[in-house]
Amino acid sequence: MLMRVLRVLGRQREATVFIIAVALFVYFLIDKGSNFTSKSNQVTLWSDFTTPIIIIALGEVFLLICGEIDLSVGFVVGFAPFLMHYLIDFYGFPGLLALFFALLFGVLVGWINGFFTVTIGVPSFITTLGTGFVLLGLIDTTSHDEPAAIPAQVMGIGKWIQYYAWAPIIWAVALAAVFHIVLTRTRWGLHTVSVGGNLLGAREAGIGVGRIKYGNFMITGLLGAFVGLQTMYYTNNIAPTAGSYTPMFYAVTAAVIGGTAMLGGVGTILGAFFGAVVLGILLDGFPLIGVSADPLNIIFGGAILVSMVANVQLTRLRERGQR
Amino acid sequence: MTATTPPGEAELINPGGDILRCEHIAKNYGAVTALTDVNLHLKRGEVLGLLGDNGAGKSTLLKILCGFQPATSGRIFLEDKEVTFKSVDHARSLGIDAVYQDLAVIGQLTVFQNMFLNREVIRWPLVRNHIMRREAREHLDEMGVQLPSVDAPVATLSGGQRQAVAVARSVFSNPKILLLDEPLAAMGVKEGAIILDLILRLKHEGNVSIIIIAHNYAHVLEVCDRINMIQGGRITLDKLTAETSADELTDLAVAEYRKALEERQRQER
């Protein structure tokens, strides 16, 4: 009986995470009532906490599935708004063009990560560790560790990205839907799975393995730059401290909780989405019940370990069950 | 034509009937020489067995013929026209398809997704699952391949079933030439029979010429019209299956081993 339940859960990995998310939501709902359900808190939960995790996780899921990782994306989050600010305030670029270049910068960082990983052959863990530090140094050096104000030219567009309370989560859900379809219903998605599932086999089938990896690094960089703009509008300034490892770590945690394997070939957008929702609810709910953020990391760490063990065990069960 | 015919093989070559011909193919990996000088031809509708011990250069040759890697030197003629394969896709577009030793199937993808790997039916931007699923099922039924479901992830199939999927996939696009690398490796007798039957069926249909790479002589003799033996990066035997036997092939392989051993002993002395 237990085996059967576990087997069903194994096929429905996303369902498990979804149930956990709902359970946590109900728990905080019962415990905190209107404090939790108030509009302002729900906006904080979905738009401020959950959205950045979801959006960066979309890129990380694709990268993890094709057997790579990007540790640097959190610093793209930090540098992209600064680049926009420099272009507008120091070089006189029009607002929209500067926004465009800020996003393009994310793509460029992804290309550089791809170049070192695919073309030169440095493992992506090392590549992106390096590019992450370079970006951190760039942020701190060029900003002189000082925050900057958002240029007036780009204030208007902020409504579409962040100022409308539900805008961020709408972006996140829409992007997640697109990425889910890309992963499951397009050549790009199938080839991403192929590259991570059987690298040599994918190459022998004629799939452009390098192209897939380059592309997924560039997509992740683009998403990082977009989250950087969202964060800028959210905090209402351009802060050097916005660039850190945290967004990346949360995103990878969400992906892992959602069933994405570090070894490649396995993972879903839906799982990562619900994984991000679980993290968002915990980040929002714990301070509400009077627990500081400090012990939260213990829970996150535990959740990673539990879900990884569950992954391994469920995979084993599934293979035994179907053979 | 005689000018391009390698000496010593003239009597075996029938230029009009050759679909594929290789001349003086060599391949080096840095300082390591995998193929020294390979001359080989494949007749239309023929099943050619390419035998050789591990490290003789069988797989290297196959990977050159299917466009996976270029030869260091030599020429390849496809239907009497010289060709240079730029990629696996390019070779495939010219009608050459390969089933690799490691099968190149993706365990995480389903049977039908594997059957259509890198040649998906699409209506941009989406893949058309229902069409691929139906065609895969029809195609597998046609070839007599029994599988639990075309929706099953390939990781859940047995070795023979995976091999069958890989072979069926290669035949799918109606290739002129099919290259099979160790199609019976690591397979039980019953599973091997599935694959041999599949090859026999293709042979009888006669639309495709096949090169089978193998080191298990007995099974291969059953389905091949002609045998080539590759030793030390060159072809050392070219005979019709009817004119040779498993014993002769084994003797040849052992003789080569003895010769190499003696040479080494001489050098050590």
Contacts between the chains, C-beta under 8 A, distances in Angstrom:
chain1	res1	chain2	res2	distance
A	181	B	126	7.3
A	182	B	125	7.9
A	185	B	126	4.8
A	185	B	127	5.7
A	185	B	129	7.4
A	186	B	122	7.9
A	186	B	125	5.4
A	186	B	126	6.2
A	186	B	127	6.3
A	187	B	118	8.0
A	187	B	120	5.3
A	187	B	122	6.5
A	187	B	127	6.4
A	190	B	109	6.6
A	190	B	113	6.1
A	190	B	117	7.5
A	190	B	120	6.8
A	190	B	127	6.8
A	191	B	118	7.2
A	193	B	106	6.6
A	193	B	108	5.5
A	193	B	109	6.1
A	194	B	106	4.6
A	194	B	109	6.7
A	194	B	117	6.5
A	196	B	108	8.0
A	197	B	106	4.5
A	197	B	107	5.8
A	197	B	108	4.3
A	197	B	109	7.0
A	198	B	102	7.9
A	198	B	104	6.9
A	198	B	105	7.1
A	198	B	106	5.1
A	198	B	107	6.8
A	200	B	102	6.2
A	200	B	104	7.3
A	201	B	100	7.5
A	201	B	102	6.4
A	201	B	103	6.8
A	201	B	104	3.7
A	201	B	105	6.3
A	201	B	106	6.1
A	202	B	104	7.6
A	202	B	106	7.0
A	203	B	68	7.8
A	204	B	68	6.3
A	204	B	88	6.7
A	204	B	98	7.5
A	204	B	100	5.1
A	204	B	102	7.7
A	204	B	104	4.0
A	205	B	88	7.2
A	205	B	104	5.2
A	205	B	117	4.8
A	205	B	118	4.6
A	206	B	87	6.4
A	206	B	88	3.8
A	206	B	89	4.3
A	206	B	92	6.6
A	206	B	118	5.0
A	207	B	117	7.6
A	207	B	118	5.2
A	265	B	106	7.6
A	265	B	107	7.3
A	265	B	108	4.6
A	266	B	108	6.0
A	319	B	155	7.1
A	319	B	156	7.0
A	322	B	152	7.6
A	322	B	156	4.3
A	323	B	156	6.5
